[in-house]
Each structure stands twice: as structure tokens, then as C-alpha cells.
Amino acid sequence: MDNALVKFVTELVSRLLSKNPKFFDKIQVVSIVVGAVSTLVHYLQSSGVELPKLFAALDNLTVVVTSVITIILAQLPNDTGASK
């Protein structure tokens, strides 16, 4: 059991620090942009700025949390060179 946990943690760390395939890099960029826009909308609305309803829909904590989770999950696939 302990050996399996050590293997899991070392594989997780190596995947988090490894190079990603281009597709997952693009997913990360899109997730960062969506999370940043959602955070900006939340900041502006909490400061009292009135935004159109289209932007007001992005003022949601779920969007920010989902963006962070997507950024982390998109980092897990590693580029082994087999797909080239």
C-alpha cells in the first residue's frame, strides 16, 4: 500500500512538472483567460460597476473553480513523443 502511494505521488509530481502536448497547452490558456475574466467581472461588480447581463453571468465562483481545476487537469498529460 505504501509503495503504491509513493509511486502515485512521484508520477503525479513528474507529470505536473513535465512538458504538455500542444492541445493541453491551449486548454490551459483558454482556462486561464476564462478564470481571469470571471475574476475581473467579480471584482468590478463588487466595486459597484454596473456591467451588461452578458458579463454579469460570468460573476460566478463556479466558473473560477472550474477554471483552476481545468488548468491543473490539463497539466497532467505528459508529452512522451508517441503522438508525433
Protein Blocks (a to p, Z undefined) as FASTA:
>chain_A
ZZmmmmmmmmmmmmmmmccdfklmmmmmmmmmmmmmmmmmmmmmmnopacdfklmmmmcf
klmmmmmmmmmmmmmpccehlmZZ
